[in-house]
Amino acid sequence: MCAETGRNTDPRDASELVALIQYGLRNVTESAVAIPFPLVCPVCGGTRESANAIACHACRISLGTLQQGLCPHCRRYRTFSDTVCDECGTDQIPRSVAVVALLDSAWRDIVHAFKYRGDQSLAQPLGALMAESLPGGLSVDAVIPVPTEKHKQRERGYGHAELLAETIGGHFDTPVYEGALERTRRTKDQTRLSGDQRRANLRGAFRVSANCDVNTQSILLVDDITTTGATLSEASRALNDAGATSILAVVLCLNLGIVSDGV
């Protein structure tokens, strides 16, 4: 079993000093004049009406969505389940991946605002869309994000897949094992690599943390974009080698090469 990320911190555990600081800050903020900070639409630069919206109203209704399960190996649509694909018959892992949308220029702008430009407010609405793309009765033992490389997480100040996993785990009331997967080495940036190069680049790049036991568990992997499926495949391989019995995945976007997924 792994340590879960904390969603239910008890405020009574706070020290007296922290409580006093919070009290002082609350008094200051309550007496200050509230200045609203606009939520920027990542597509057109307009204003999002709320933190639960991923774009302004006009851009949101024009966004294309897929909300579909597919085989990550033959790319055909299929039921989201841990069964062998009826079309290609592969028993590779993950068996099935749920996709919110195909990556186009609008979705690329949204992903980049969240992933590269620091708009963490998008984590909740994007994670909610990912949760909605999954079957309502989904039952897995743990939600595990594909880990962000450490130097990138330091630069950004957060892990994007980790934030998405938190929202999805909360939606299904399922534990999130944030540190379950570790990267074994630094890999090249994937955006300009071919399919074969991506697979070679990521071969053996993940392992399961020594502090995490996934033996006999069913896992839902979380990432933002899948292109060749190399990242999901290698992360799944590490989980399978550690004894996980069922591995499914969910991503925001499937990149078919309509636009580049690089910055």
LUMVEX-230885 format. One record per atom (N, C-alpha, C): residue in one letter; x, y, z; residue number from 1. Coordinates in nm, 2 decimals. Last residue first. Layout:
a|X|Y|Z|NUM
...
//
This chain:
v|0.56|2.33|-2.73|263
v|0.54|2.47|-2.71|263
v|0.60|2.55|-2.83|263
g|0.41|2.04|-2.89|262
g|0.52|2.11|-2.82|262
g|0.48|2.26|-2.81|262
d|0.22|1.90|-3.03|261
d|0.20|1.91|-2.89|261
d|0.31|1.99|-2.81|261
s|0.10|2.03|-3.34|260
s|0.22|1.99|-3.26|260
s|0.18|2.00|-3.11|260
v|-0.21|1.90|-3.47|259
v|-0.12|2.01|-3.43|259
v|0.00|1.95|-3.35|259
i|-0.27|1.65|-3.56|258
i|-0.34|1.76|-3.62|258
i|-0.26|1.89|-3.59|258
g|-0.16|1.43|-3.45|257
g|-0.07|1.50|-3.54|257
g|-0.14|1.62|-3.61|257
l|-0.32|1.32|-3.27|256
l|-0.31|1.25|-3.39|256
l|-0.23|1.32|-3.50|256
n|-0.33|1.29|-2.93|255
n|-0.26|1.37|-3.04|255
n|-0.25|1.28|-3.16|255
l|-0.59|1.30|-2.71|254
l|-0.52|1.21|-2.80|254
l|-0.46|1.30|-2.91|254
c|-0.61|1.45|-2.38|253
c|-0.61|1.46|-2.53|253
c|-0.53|1.34|-2.60|253
l|-0.63|1.36|-2.11|252
l|-0.71|1.47|-2.16|252
l|-0.73|1.46|-2.31|252
v|-0.67|1.01|-2.03|251
v|-0.59|1.13|-2.07|251
v|-0.68|1.24|-2.11|251
v|-0.65|0.72|-1.84|250
v|-0.73|0.83|-1.88|250
v|-0.64|0.94|-1.91|250
a|-0.62|0.36|-1.83|249
a|-0.57|0.49|-1.83|249
a|-0.67|0.59|-1.88|249
l|-0.57|0.05|-1.64|248
l|-0.64|0.13|-1.74|248
l|-0.59|0.27|-1.74|248
i|-0.47|-0.26|-1.54|247
i|-0.42|-0.12|-1.56|247
i|-0.50|-0.06|-1.67|247
s|-0.46|-0.51|-1.30|246
s|-0.54|-0.45|-1.40|246
s|-0.50|-0.30|-1.42|246
t|-0.27|-0.60|-1.13|245
t|-0.34|-0.70|-1.21|245
t|-0.43|-0.64|-1.32|245
a|0.06|-0.53|-1.03|244
a|-0.07|-0.48|-1.05|244
a|-0.14|-0.57|-1.15|244
g|0.33|-0.62|-0.99|243
g|0.22|-0.71|-0.95|243
g|0.08|-0.65|-0.97|243
a|0.54|-0.49|-1.10|242
a|0.53|-0.48|-0.95|242
a|0.40|-0.56|-0.90|242
d|0.50|-0.52|-1.37|241
d|0.61|-0.59|-1.31|241
d|0.60|-0.59|-1.16|241
n|0.28|-0.33|-1.38|240
n|0.26|-0.48|-1.41|240
n|0.37|-0.56|-1.35|240
l|0.42|-0.09|-1.34|239
l|0.32|-0.13|-1.25|239
l|0.29|-0.28|-1.26|239
a|0.59|-0.10|-1.57|238
a|0.65|-0.09|-1.43|238
a|0.55|-0.14|-1.33|238
r|0.40|-0.09|-1.77|237
r|0.49|-0.21|-1.76|237
r|0.55|-0.21|-1.62|237
s|0.28|0.15|-1.74|236
s|0.20|0.03|-1.71|236
s|0.29|-0.09|-1.69|236
a|0.49|0.31|-1.83|235
a|0.44|0.33|-1.69|235
a|0.36|0.21|-1.65|235
e|0.50|0.23|-2.09|234
e|0.62|0.20|-2.01|234
e|0.58|0.22|-1.86|234
s|0.24|0.30|-2.19|233
s|0.29|0.17|-2.20|233
s|0.40|0.14|-2.10|233
l|0.24|0.58|-2.15|232
l|0.14|0.50|-2.08|232
l|0.19|0.35|-2.08|232
t|0.45|0.65|-2.33|231
t|0.46|0.68|-2.19|231
t|0.36|0.59|-2.11|231
a|0.36|0.55|-2.58|230
a|0.48|0.50|-2.52|230
a|0.49|0.53|-2.37|230
g|0.15|0.65|-2.73|229
g|0.12|0.55|-2.62|229
g|0.24|0.50|-2.54|229
t|0.19|0.84|-2.91|228
t|0.22|0.71|-2.95|228
t|0.18|0.60|-2.85|228
t|0.03|1.03|-2.74|227
t|0.06|1.04|-2.88|227
t|0.08|0.90|-2.94|227
t|-0.16|1.17|-2.49|226
t|-0.10|1.05|-2.54|226
t|-0.08|1.07|-2.69|226
i|-0.16|1.41|-2.22|225
i|-0.17|1.38|-2.36|225
i|-0.10|1.25|-2.39|225
d|-0.18|1.38|-1.93|224
d|-0.25|1.48|-2.00|224
d|-0.27|1.45|-2.15|224
d|-0.27|1.09|-1.73|223
d|-0.17|1.18|-1.79|223
d|-0.25|1.28|-1.87|223
v|-0.31|0.82|-1.50|222
v|-0.35|0.96|-1.54|222
v|-0.24|1.03|-1.61|222
l|-0.43|0.49|-1.45|221
l|-0.32|0.58|-1.48|221
l|-0.37|0.71|-1.53|221
l|-0.57|0.30|-1.22|220
l|-0.61|0.39|-1.32|220
l|-0.49|0.49|-1.34|220
i|-0.54|-0.05|-1.12|219
i|-0.49|0.09|-1.13|219
i|-0.55|0.17|-1.24|219
s|-0.59|-0.30|-0.89|218
s|-0.63|-0.24|-1.02|218
s|-0.60|-0.09|-1.02|218
q|-0.34|-0.51|-0.73|217
q|-0.43|-0.40|-0.73|217
q|-0.47|-0.36|-0.88|217
t|-0.15|-0.71|-0.69|216
t|-0.29|-0.75|-0.70|216
t|-0.39|-0.63|-0.71|216
n|0.07|-0.47|-0.56|215
n|0.05|-0.61|-0.59|215
n|-0.10|-0.64|-0.58|215
v|0.17|-0.23|-0.50|214
v|0.05|-0.23|-0.59|214
v|0.01|-0.37|-0.63|214
d|0.31|-0.06|-0.25|213
d|0.28|-0.20|-0.29|213
d|0.15|-0.20|-0.37|213
c|0.58|0.16|-0.20|212
c|0.44|0.14|-0.25|212
c|0.42|0.00|-0.30|212
n|0.84|0.22|-0.15|211
n|0.74|0.24|-0.04|211
n|0.60|0.21|-0.08|211
a|0.97|0.19|-0.38|210
a|0.99|0.08|-0.28|210
a|0.89|0.10|-0.17|210
s|0.78|0.28|-0.67|209
s|0.85|0.32|-0.54|209
s|0.86|0.20|-0.45|209
v|0.83|0.13|-0.98|208
v|0.74|0.15|-0.87|208
v|0.82|0.18|-0.74|208
r|0.97|0.31|-1.26|207
r|0.97|0.20|-1.16|207
r|0.87|0.24|-1.05|207
f|1.05|0.41|-1.59|206
f|0.97|0.41|-1.47|206
f|0.99|0.29|-1.38|206
a|1.20|0.36|-1.82|205
a|1.22|0.49|-1.75|205
a|1.13|0.51|-1.63|205
g|1.22|0.15|-1.99|204
g|1.27|0.13|-1.86|204
g|1.28|0.26|-1.78|204
r|1.20|0.36|-2.27|203
r|1.22|0.22|-2.23|203
r|1.29|0.21|-2.09|203
l|1.18|0.61|-2.37|202
l|1.11|0.58|-2.24|202
l|1.13|0.44|-2.19|202
n|1.33|0.61|-2.61|201
n|1.36|0.71|-2.51|201
n|1.30|0.68|-2.37|201
a|1.19|0.41|-2.75|200
a|1.33|0.39|-2.71|200
a|1.37|0.49|-2.60|200
r|0.95|0.55|-2.80|199
r|0.95|0.42|-2.72|199
r|1.09|0.39|-2.67|199
r|1.04|0.77|-2.94|198
r|0.97|0.79|-2.81|198
r|0.98|0.66|-2.73|198
q|1.14|0.65|-3.17|197
q|1.23|0.72|-3.08|197
q|1.17|0.74|-2.94|197
d|0.91|0.55|-3.28|196
d|1.01|0.45|-3.24|196
d|1.11|0.52|-3.14|196
g|0.77|0.79|-3.33|195
g|0.71|0.69|-3.24|195
g|0.82|0.59|-3.19|195
s|1.01|1.07|-3.31|194
s|0.92|0.98|-3.38|194
s|0.86|0.88|-3.28|194
l|1.02|1.38|-3.12|193
l|1.06|1.24|-3.15|193
l|0.96|1.16|-3.22|193
r|0.94|1.62|-3.02|192
r|1.00|1.62|-3.16|192
r|1.05|1.48|-3.20|192
t|0.85|1.58|-2.76|191
t|0.76|1.65|-2.86|191
t|0.81|1.63|-3.00|191
q|0.99|1.47|-2.55|190
q|0.92|1.38|-2.65|190
q|0.87|1.45|-2.77|190
d|1.31|1.53|-2.43|189
d|1.18|1.59|-2.45|189
d|1.11|1.51|-2.57|189
k|1.47|1.25|-2.28|188
k|1.47|1.36|-2.38|188
k|1.32|1.41|-2.39|188
t|1.48|1.18|-1.92|187
t|1.46|1.14|-2.06|187
t|1.46|1.27|-2.15|187
r|1.65|1.08|-1.63|186
r|1.60|1.19|-1.71|186
r|1.59|1.15|-1.86|186
r|1.54|0.78|-1.47|185
r|1.64|0.87|-1.53|185
r|1.57|0.98|-1.60|185
t|1.32|0.67|-1.35|184
t|1.45|0.61|-1.32|184
t|1.57|0.70|-1.37|184
r|1.05|0.81|-1.18|183
r|1.13|0.81|-1.31|183
r|1.27|0.76|-1.27|183
e|0.80|0.63|-1.01|182
e|0.92|0.72|-1.01|182
e|0.99|0.70|-1.14|182
l|0.47|0.59|-0.88|181
l|0.57|0.57|-0.99|181
l|0.68|0.67|-0.98|181
a|0.37|0.67|-0.63|180
a|0.38|0.53|-0.66|180
a|0.48|0.51|-0.77|180
g|0.31|0.92|-0.52|179
g|0.45|0.88|-0.54|179
g|0.47|0.74|-0.58|179
e|0.03|0.92|-0.52|178
e|0.10|1.02|-0.59|178
e|0.25|0.98|-0.62|178
y|-0.23|0.75|-0.53|177
y|-0.10|0.72|-0.49|177
y|0.00|0.81|-0.57|177
v|-0.54|0.82|-0.41|176
v|-0.45|0.87|-0.51|176
v|-0.31|0.84|-0.46|176
p|-0.84|0.63|-0.36|175
p|-0.71|0.68|-0.32|175
p|-0.62|0.72|-0.43|175
t|-1.16|0.75|-0.46|174
t|-1.06|0.65|-0.47|174
t|-0.92|0.71|-0.43|174
d|-1.39|0.89|-0.52|173
d|-1.36|0.86|-0.38|173
d|-1.26|0.74|-0.38|173
f|-1.42|0.99|-0.77|172
f|-1.46|0.85|-0.75|172
f|-1.44|0.80|-0.61|172
h|-1.34|1.25|-0.73|171
h|-1.47|1.22|-0.79|171
h|-1.52|1.08|-0.77|171
g|-1.08|1.22|-0.62|170
g|-1.19|1.28|-0.54|170
g|-1.33|1.25|-0.60|170
g|-0.95|1.12|-0.84|169
g|-0.96|1.04|-0.73|169
g|-1.07|1.09|-0.64|169
i|-0.97|1.35|-1.01|168
i|-1.03|1.23|-1.05|168
i|-1.05|1.14|-0.93|168
t|-0.82|1.54|-0.86|167
t|-0.96|1.57|-0.89|167
t|-1.03|1.44|-0.93|167
e|-0.57|1.41|-0.85|166
e|-0.64|1.44|-0.73|166
e|-0.79|1.47|-0.75|166
a|-0.50|1.39|-1.12|165
a|-0.53|1.27|-1.05|165
a|-0.60|1.30|-0.92|165
l|-0.44|1.66|-1.17|164
l|-0.55|1.60|-1.24|164
l|-0.59|1.47|-1.17|164
l|-0.21|1.69|-1.02|163
l|-0.32|1.77|-0.99|163
l|-0.45|1.71|-1.05|163
e|-0.04|1.51|-1.15|162
e|-0.07|1.49|-1.01|162
e|-0.19|1.56|-0.97|162
a|0.00|1.62|-1.39|161
a|-0.07|1.50|-1.39|161
a|-0.12|1.47|-1.24|161
h|0.16|1.85|-1.31|160
h|0.02|1.86|-1.38|160
h|-0.06|1.74|-1.37|160
g|0.31|1.94|-1.02|159
g|0.30|1.83|-1.12|159
g|0.17|1.83|-1.18|159
y|0.47|2.26|-0.96|158
y|0.37|2.16|-0.94|158
y|0.38|2.05|-1.05|158
g|0.66|2.44|-1.03|157
g|0.61|2.45|-0.90|157
g|0.50|2.35|-0.87|157
r|0.80|2.44|-1.27|156
r|0.66|2.48|-1.27|156
r|0.60|2.51|-1.13|156
e|1.06|2.36|-1.19|155
e|1.04|2.48|-1.27|155
e|0.90|2.53|-1.26|155
r|1.01|2.12|-1.05|154
r|1.07|2.24|-0.98|154
r|1.05|2.37|-1.06|154
q|0.91|1.97|-1.26|153
q|0.82|2.01|-1.15|153
q|0.87|2.12|-1.07|153
k|1.14|1.95|-1.42|152
k|1.02|2.02|-1.47|152
k|0.92|2.06|-1.36|152
h|1.30|1.80|-1.25|151
h|1.34|1.93|-1.29|151
h|1.23|2.02|-1.35|151
k|1.14|1.56|-1.23|150
k|1.17|1.64|-1.12|150
k|1.21|1.78|-1.15|150
e|0.87|1.49|-1.46|149
e|1.02|1.49|-1.43|149
e|1.05|1.59|-1.32|149
t|0.57|1.37|-1.32|148
t|0.64|1.48|-1.39|148
t|0.79|1.47|-1.36|148
p|0.44|1.04|-1.34|147
p|0.51|1.14|-1.27|147
p|0.58|1.24|-1.36|147
v|0.11|0.97|-1.40|146
v|0.24|0.95|-1.46|146
v|0.32|1.07|-1.40|146
p|-0.09|0.90|-1.10|145
p|-0.04|0.99|-1.21|145
p|0.09|0.95|-1.27|145
i|-0.32|0.67|-1.01|144
i|-0.18|0.69|-1.01|144
i|-0.14|0.79|-1.13|144
v|-0.57|0.55|-0.80|143
v|-0.54|0.64|-0.92|143
v|-0.40|0.68|-0.90|143
a|-0.67|0.22|-0.70|142
a|-0.59|0.34|-0.68|142
a|-0.58|0.42|-0.82|142
d|-0.86|0.03|-0.75|141
d|-0.80|0.04|-0.61|141
d|-0.72|0.17|-0.59|141
v|-1.16|0.10|-0.92|140
v|-1.02|0.07|-0.92|140
v|-0.97|0.09|-0.78|140
s|-1.45|0.11|-1.08|139
s|-1.40|0.07|-0.95|139
s|-1.26|0.02|-0.97|139
l|-1.71|0.30|-1.23|138
l|-1.57|0.26|-1.23|138
l|-1.52|0.23|-1.09|138
g|-1.97|0.37|-1.29|137
g|-1.94|0.27|-1.19|137
g|-1.80|0.22|-1.18|137
g|-1.94|0.56|-1.50|136
g|-1.99|0.60|-1.37|136
g|-1.96|0.50|-1.26|136
p|-1.65|0.55|-1.70|135
p|-1.78|0.49|-1.66|135
p|-1.82|0.53|-1.52|135
l|-1.51|0.87|-1.79|134
l|-1.49|0.74|-1.74|134
l|-1.63|0.68|-1.70|134
s|-1.54|1.13|-1.84|133
s|-1.52|1.04|-1.96|133
s|-1.51|0.90|-1.92|133
e|-1.56|1.25|-1.60|132
e|-1.68|1.23|-1.67|132
e|-1.67|1.14|-1.79|132
a|-1.29|1.28|-1.54|131
a|-1.37|1.19|-1.46|131
a|-1.50|1.15|-1.53|131
m|-1.22|1.47|-1.73|130
m|-1.16|1.34|-1.74|130
m|-1.24|1.24|-1.66|130
l|-1.36|1.69|-1.63|129
l|-1.39|1.64|-1.76|129
l|-1.34|1.49|-1.78|129
a|-1.23|1.72|-1.38|128
a|-1.37|1.68|-1.38|128
a|-1.41|1.62|-1.52|128
g|-0.98|1.80|-1.47|127
g|-0.99|1.67|-1.40|127
g|-1.13|1.62|-1.40|127
l|-1.06|2.05|-1.57|126
l|-1.00|1.95|-1.66|126
l|-1.01|1.81|-1.60|126
p|-1.15|2.18|-1.33|125
p|-1.24|2.16|-1.44|125
p|-1.19|2.05|-1.54|125
q|-0.90|2.16|-1.17|124
q|-1.03|2.11|-1.13|124
q|-1.12|2.08|-1.24|124
a|-0.69|2.29|-1.32|123
a|-0.68|2.15|-1.28|123
a|-0.82|2.09|-1.24|123
l|-0.70|2.55|-1.37|122
l|-0.76|2.47|-1.47|122
l|-0.76|2.32|-1.42|122
s|-0.56|2.68|-1.18|121
s|-0.70|2.68|-1.16|121
s|-0.77|2.59|-1.26|121
q|-0.30|2.69|-1.25|120
q|-0.34|2.57|-1.18|120
q|-0.49|2.57|-1.16|120
d|-0.13|2.80|-1.49|119
d|-0.27|2.82|-1.45|119
d|-0.33|2.70|-1.39|119
g|0.14|2.80|-1.58|118
g|0.11|2.81|-1.44|118
g|-0.04|2.83|-1.40|118
r|0.21|2.74|-1.84|117
r|0.19|2.88|-1.80|117
r|0.14|2.90|-1.66|117
y|0.22|2.47|-1.88|116
y|0.34|2.55|-1.90|116
y|0.33|2.69|-1.85|116
k|-0.03|2.35|-1.82|115
k|0.10|2.27|-1.80|115
k|0.22|2.36|-1.80|115
f|-0.23|2.53|-1.87|114
f|-0.23|2.46|-1.74|114
f|-0.09|2.40|-1.71|114
a|-0.17|2.63|-2.12|113
a|-0.20|2.72|-2.01|113
a|-0.18|2.66|-1.87|113
h|-0.15|2.39|-2.26|112
h|-0.03|2.47|-2.24|112
h|-0.05|2.57|-2.13|112
v|-0.42|2.31|-2.27|111
v|-0.32|2.22|-2.20|111
v|-0.20|2.30|-2.17|111
i|-0.53|2.52|-2.42|110
i|-0.58|2.49|-2.28|110
i|-0.47|2.41|-2.20|110
d|-0.39|2.50|-2.66|109
d|-0.38|2.63|-2.58|109
d|-0.42|2.60|-2.43|109
r|-0.48|2.25|-2.74|108
r|-0.34|2.27|-2.71|108
r|-0.32|2.40|-2.63|108
w|-0.75|2.30|-2.79|107
w|-0.71|2.21|-2.67|107
w|-0.56|2.23|-2.64|107
a|-0.71|2.46|-3.01|106
a|-0.78|2.52|-2.90|106
a|-0.74|2.43|-2.77|106
s|-0.58|2.30|-3.20|105
s|-0.51|2.42|-3.15|105
s|-0.58|2.47|-3.03|105
d|-0.64|1.96|-3.07|104
d|-0.64|2.06|-3.18|104
d|-0.58|2.19|-3.13|104
l|-0.65|1.64|-2.98|103
l|-0.57|1.76|-2.96|103
l|-0.58|1.84|-3.09|103
l|-0.97|1.51|-2.90|102
l|-0.86|1.51|-2.99|102
l|-0.78|1.64|-2.97|102
a|-1.07|1.45|-2.55|101
a|-1.08|1.52|-2.68|101
a|-0.96|1.49|-2.77|101
v|-1.07|1.25|-2.35|100
v|-1.16|1.36|-2.34|100
v|-1.18|1.42|-2.48|100
v|-1.04|0.90|-2.34|99
v|-0.99|1.03|-2.40|99
v|-1.10|1.13|-2.39|99
a|-0.93|0.61|-2.17|98
a|-1.04|0.71|-2.19|98
a|-0.98|0.84|-2.23|98
v|-0.80|0.31|-2.29|97
v|-0.77|0.45|-2.24|97
v|-0.89|0.53|-2.27|97
s|-0.71|-0.03|-2.21|96
s|-0.80|0.07|-2.26|96
s|-0.77|0.21|-2.21|96
r|-0.49|-0.17|-2.12|95
r|-0.59|-0.24|-2.21|95
r|-0.68|-0.13|-2.28|95
p|-0.16|-0.03|-2.11|94
p|-0.29|-0.05|-2.06|94
p|-0.39|-0.10|-2.16|94
i|-0.07|-0.36|-2.22|93
i|-0.12|-0.27|-2.12|93
i|-0.08|-0.13|-2.15|93
q|-0.17|-0.62|-2.45|92
q|-0.07|-0.53|-2.40|92
q|-0.15|-0.43|-2.30|92
d|-0.32|-0.80|-2.59|91
d|-0.33|-0.80|-2.44|91
d|-0.22|-0.72|-2.37|91
t|-0.50|-0.75|-2.89|90
t|-0.38|-0.73|-2.81|90
t|-0.41|-0.74|-2.66|90
g|-0.70|-0.77|-3.07|89
g|-0.67|-0.88|-2.99|89
g|-0.55|-0.87|-2.90|89
c|-0.81|-0.57|-3.23|88
c|-0.67|-0.61|-3.26|88
c|-0.63|-0.73|-3.18|88
e|-1.09|-0.58|-3.16|87
e|-1.04|-0.55|-3.30|87
e|-0.90|-0.60|-3.33|87
d|-1.14|-0.63|-2.90|86
d|-1.20|-0.71|-3.00|86
d|-1.15|-0.69|-3.14|86
c|-0.88|-0.62|-2.65|85
c|-0.95|-0.55|-2.76|85
c|-1.01|-0.64|-2.86|85
v|-0.95|-0.78|-2.35|84
v|-0.87|-0.78|-2.47|84
v|-0.95|-0.71|-2.58|84
t|-1.05|-0.57|-2.07|83
t|-1.06|-0.69|-2.16|83
t|-0.97|-0.67|-2.28|83
d|-1.11|-0.37|-1.88|82
d|-0.99|-0.44|-1.88|82
d|-1.00|-0.57|-1.95|82
s|-1.28|-0.10|-2.06|81
s|-1.27|-0.21|-1.97|81
s|-1.14|-0.28|-1.98|81
f|-1.46|0.09|-2.25|80
f|-1.36|0.11|-2.15|80
f|-1.36|0.00|-2.04|80
t|-1.51|-0.03|-2.57|79
t|-1.56|-0.02|-2.44|79
t|-1.45|0.00|-2.34|79
r|-1.35|0.16|-2.83|78
r|-1.39|0.03|-2.77|78
r|-1.45|0.07|-2.63|78
y|-1.21|0.27|-3.14|77
y|-1.30|0.30|-3.03|77
y|-1.34|0.16|-2.97|77
r|-0.86|0.20|-3.22|76
r|-1.01|0.19|-3.25|76
r|-1.09|0.22|-3.12|76
r|-0.59|0.20|-3.18|75
r|-0.66|0.33|-3.18|75
r|-0.81|0.32|-3.22|75
c|-0.44|-0.01|-3.12|74
c|-0.49|0.00|-3.26|74
c|-0.56|0.12|-3.28|74
h|-0.35|0.08|-2.86|73
h|-0.26|0.01|-2.95|73
h|-0.31|0.01|-3.10|73
p|-0.54|0.17|-2.69|72
p|-0.42|0.25|-2.71|72
p|-0.33|0.19|-2.81|72
c|-0.88|0.17|-2.78|71
c|-0.76|0.08|-2.76|71
c|-0.64|0.17|-2.79|71
l|-1.09|0.40|-2.60|70
l|-1.03|0.34|-2.72|70
l|-0.91|0.25|-2.68|70
g|-1.38|0.58|-2.50|69
g|-1.27|0.49|-2.47|69
g|-1.22|0.43|-2.60|69
q|-1.45|0.93|-2.51|68
q|-1.46|0.80|-2.57|68
q|-1.35|0.71|-2.52|68
q|-1.48|1.22|-2.55|67
q|-1.54|1.14|-2.44|67
q|-1.56|1.00|-2.47|67
l|-1.44|1.42|-2.74|66
l|-1.45|1.29|-2.78|66
l|-1.52|1.20|-2.68|66
t|-1.51|1.76|-2.83|65
t|-1.48|1.66|-2.73|65
t|-1.51|1.52|-2.79|65
g|-1.43|2.09|-2.94|64
g|-1.46|1.95|-2.98|64
g|-1.43|1.85|-2.86|64
l|-1.56|2.40|-2.84|63
l|-1.46|2.30|-2.83|63
l|-1.51|2.16|-2.87|63
s|-1.76|2.58|-2.85|62
s|-1.70|2.54|-2.98|62
s|-1.60|2.44|-2.97|62
i|-1.82|2.63|-2.59|61
i|-1.92|2.56|-2.67|61
i|-1.87|2.52|-2.80|61
r|-1.58|2.76|-2.51|60
r|-1.62|2.63|-2.45|60
r|-1.72|2.56|-2.53|60
c|-1.58|3.00|-2.64|59
c|-1.48|2.90|-2.67|59
c|-1.52|2.76|-2.62|59
a|-1.80|3.13|-2.52|58
a|-1.80|3.11|-2.66|58
a|-1.70|3.00|-2.70|58
h|-1.73|3.13|-2.24|57
h|-1.85|3.06|-2.29|57
h|-1.84|3.03|-2.44|57
c|-1.38|3.06|-2.19|56
c|-1.49|3.15|-2.19|56
c|-1.61|3.07|-2.25|56
a|-1.27|2.75|-2.03|55
a|-1.26|2.86|-2.13|55
a|-1.38|2.95|-2.11|55
i|-1.32|2.59|-1.82|54
i|-1.19|2.57|-1.88|54
i|-1.16|2.68|-1.99|54
a|-1.48|2.67|-1.52|53
a|-1.48|2.67|-1.66|53
a|-1.34|2.66|-1.72|53
n|-1.46|2.70|-1.25|52
n|-1.50|2.57|-1.29|52
n|-1.51|2.56|-1.45|52
a|-1.41|2.97|-1.20|51
a|-1.30|2.88|-1.19|51
a|-1.33|2.74|-1.24|51
s|-1.61|3.15|-1.45|50
s|-1.58|3.09|-1.32|50
s|-1.46|3.00|-1.32|50
e|-1.59|3.27|-1.70|49
e|-1.69|3.32|-1.61|49
e|-1.68|3.26|-1.46|49
r|-1.29|3.38|-1.84|48
r|-1.37|3.27|-1.80|48
r|-1.47|3.32|-1.69|48
t|-1.24|3.63|-2.08|47
t|-1.26|3.60|-1.94|47
t|-1.34|3.48|-1.92|47
g|-1.00|3.60|-2.35|46
g|-1.12|3.66|-2.29|46
g|-1.12|3.62|-2.14|46
g|-0.82|3.46|-2.48|45
g|-0.77|3.56|-2.40|45
g|-0.88|3.64|-2.33|45
c|-0.89|3.23|-2.63|44
c|-0.90|3.36|-2.69|44
c|-0.85|3.48|-2.61|44
v|-0.79|3.01|-2.46|43
v|-0.80|3.00|-2.61|43
v|-0.80|3.14|-2.68|43
p|-0.79|3.05|-2.19|42
p|-0.66|3.02|-2.26|42
p|-0.67|3.01|-2.41|42
c|-0.94|3.32|-2.04|41
c|-0.96|3.21|-2.13|41
c|-0.83|3.18|-2.20|41
v|-0.86|3.41|-1.70|40
v|-0.83|3.43|-1.85|40
v|-0.87|3.30|-1.93|40
l|-1.03|3.55|-1.46|39
l|-0.98|3.42|-1.50|39
l|-0.98|3.42|-1.65|39
p|-0.93|3.85|-1.28|38
p|-1.00|3.78|-1.39|38
p|-0.94|3.64|-1.42|38
f|-0.98|3.91|-0.95|37
f|-0.88|3.88|-1.05|37
f|-0.94|3.80|-1.16|37
p|-1.13|4.17|-0.76|36
p|-1.15|4.05|-0.84|36
p|-1.03|4.03|-0.94|36
i|-1.04|4.28|-0.46|35
i|-1.02|4.32|-0.60|35
i|-1.03|4.19|-0.68|35
a|-1.18|4.38|-0.16|34
a|-1.16|4.27|-0.25|34
a|-1.15|4.32|-0.39|34
v|-1.02|4.57|0.08|33
v|-1.11|4.58|-0.03|33
v|-1.08|4.47|-0.13|33
a|-0.98|4.42|0.41|32
a|-0.93|4.48|0.28|32
a|-1.04|4.48|0.18|32
s|-1.08|4.29|0.61|31
s|-1.09|4.43|0.62|31
s|-1.05|4.50|0.49|31
e|-1.03|4.02|0.55|30
e|-1.17|4.07|0.57|30
e|-1.19|4.22|0.57|30
t|-0.76|4.01|0.56|29
t|-0.83|4.00|0.43|29
t|-0.97|4.04|0.44|29
v|-0.70|4.05|0.83|28
v|-0.65|4.15|0.73|28
v|-0.73|4.14|0.60|28
n|-0.83|3.84|0.95|27
n|-0.87|3.97|0.99|27
n|-0.83|4.07|0.88|27
r|-0.68|3.63|0.83|26
r|-0.83|3.64|0.81|26
r|-0.88|3.78|0.84|26
l|-0.43|3.67|0.94|25
l|-0.45|3.68|0.80|25
l|-0.60|3.70|0.76|25
g|-0.48|3.61|1.21|24
g|-0.44|3.74|1.17|24
g|-0.46|3.77|1.02|24
y|-0.56|3.34|1.19|23
y|-0.65|3.43|1.24|23
y|-0.62|3.58|1.20|23
q|-0.32|3.22|1.09|22
q|-0.44|3.22|1.01|22
q|-0.55|3.32|1.06|22
i|-0.16|3.27|1.32|21
i|-0.13|3.33|1.19|21
i|-0.25|3.34|1.10|21
l|-0.29|3.11|1.50|20
l|-0.28|3.25|1.53|20
l|-0.25|3.33|1.40|20
a|-0.25|2.86|1.39|19
a|-0.39|2.91|1.41|19
a|-0.39|3.06|1.43|19
v|0.02|2.83|1.40|18
v|-0.04|2.84|1.27|18
v|-0.18|2.90|1.29|18
l|0.05|2.82|1.68|17
l|0.11|2.93|1.61|17
l|0.05|2.95|1.47|17
e|-0.08|2.59|1.75|16
e|-0.13|2.71|1.80|16
e|-0.08|2.83|1.72|16
s|-0.09|2.37|1.46|15
s|-0.03|2.42|1.59|15
s|-0.10|2.55|1.63|15
a|-0.34|2.15|1.35|14
a|-0.26|2.27|1.33|14
a|-0.21|2.32|1.47|14
d|-0.53|1.96|1.39|13
d|-0.39|1.92|1.40|13
d|-0.29|2.03|1.39|13
r|-0.77|2.06|1.33|12
r|-0.74|2.05|1.48|12
r|-0.59|2.01|1.50|12
p|-0.81|2.02|1.06|11
p|-0.76|2.15|1.11|11
p|-0.72|2.15|1.26|11
d|-0.71|1.74|0.90|10
d|-0.79|1.78|1.01|10
d|-0.73|1.91|1.07|10
t|-0.73|1.68|0.56|9
t|-0.64|1.73|0.67|9
t|-0.73|1.78|0.78|9
n|-0.80|1.51|0.33|8
n|-0.89|1.53|0.45|8
n|-0.81|1.57|0.57|8
r|-0.63|1.46|0.13|7
r|-0.75|1.54|0.10|7
r|-0.83|1.58|0.22|7
g|-0.31|1.38|0.08|6
g|-0.40|1.42|0.18|6
g|-0.51|1.51|0.13|6
t|-0.23|1.08|-0.10|5
t|-0.22|1.23|-0.09|5
t|-0.33|1.27|0.00|5
e|-0.13|0.78|0.07|4
e|-0.23|0.86|-0.01|4
e|-0.20|1.01|0.00|4
a|0.13|0.56|0.05|3
a|0.08|0.67|0.12|3
a|-0.01|0.75|0.03|3
c|0.04|0.23|-0.07|2
c|0.12|0.35|-0.07|2
c|0.05|0.46|0.02|2
m|0.08|-0.12|0.00|1
m|0.00|0.00|0.00|1
m|0.09|0.12|0.00|1
//
